């Protein structure tokens, strides 16, 4: 049931017991890989690497496990070390009508040699020139390298590196009126024709490589210590249309729909245009370029410097990048020991640090020479405030070119320490366990711009928020016979 619900029911947004995704914990080769900012598991960072991600332990609910304190929903440990991969060379091809059309993969694992070395290499490509929804596409490459060295019977060193650079044209939400006018439930307002080809204004790009180093120390036949460090870095980018003091470029903006028109003749004309003219129902790229090419303007006192004036074609429409640049460091060590015939003891400590830089960036000036770092909505709402429209008072009237940052620019810094311990007791008819965890979470925001709407508290480091949290859980199992087990588990948890 768990396997079916996790995959087959996921398009229906089905969730076991109704738990959100942040109530599930995932580890890989001994380190937690959940995002610290929202608690979600970034499955897409190793998408397409199914062949090397099959080794997993899953603990459902509040049951005990050997690799972490656990979470309310599920706790999953992926073991992708080279020495744990089956010796094989596997070449695969799949055809699909979901996110992609074609998938090609190749995996080679050497197994453990007589000298204690093991290697695994894997790569795949998943792609679709156009998905199920018009204007969408999907291109994803995945790579994986793992090297293990068994030094002796007590020590095993493992290194794993992987990534999945992915780009996909996205589908946009649409109102029923637009779908009725175009005669399709798959109407997508994000694209339009440019030079006879479909161009999507909303494109997602992700590449965040992950590096993991693991040390497995077999202290004795009954005690084992696994220590791991991991580092991940890279950007997630989503493009979007942005504009300044000009008509909204989105084709399904409510003022462009027939229902907004009060004149019946005009309403009929709009209905006819929506049904027969793609330039009306989709993004009109030609018009955006024409507006920018005819928009010559002089920007005065650029950067707050009197007399520093720049003249050129000021873009009224652009494509922006909405960027999340993530740096993630993890350390984790777990001790497992068979203390007596009936008692097992597990404990661990972890340190996690994540820094997300959120900012916007100029992707395409759409035929113009430059853009200006101004907030048009602040100009409208606060016409008597001369600095409210500045995204950065420290650098007013800043002229922007391709690749420049603008709009918002701030960091979220999150740190978490945790220590946990668990004892499990096993007997013929009864098993029971107790576990506890103590953790400390702290986070703060650091603004890189002094925003005109919030000049006193948008720039620099905020106060640090600190939370000390504790969790306890326990449970027992009654084994009626070899086929019927009764479980009861409970927990009390606090979270930041």
Protein Blocks (a to p, Z undefined) as FASTA:
>chain_A
ZZmmmmmmmmnopaehhiafklcccdeehiafbdfklopacfklmgoilmmmmbccddeh
jbdcfkbgbifkbccdddfbfklpccdddddddddfblbmbdcdddddebjafkopacdd
dddddddfbdfbghiacddddddddddddfblmbccddddddddddddddddddfklmmm
nopakbcfkbcceehiacdfbdcddddddddddddddfblmbccdddddddedddddddd
ddehiadfbfklfklpmklpmbfklmmmmmmmmmmmmklmpccfklmmmmmmmmccddeh
ehhighiacdddddfbdcdddddddddddddddddddfblmbccdddddddddddddddd
dfbgghpabdcdddfklmmmmmmlmklmpmblklghiacdehiaehjadddddddddddd
ddddddfkbccdddddddddddddddfbdcfklmmlmgcjddddddddddddddddddfb
lmbccdddddddddZZ
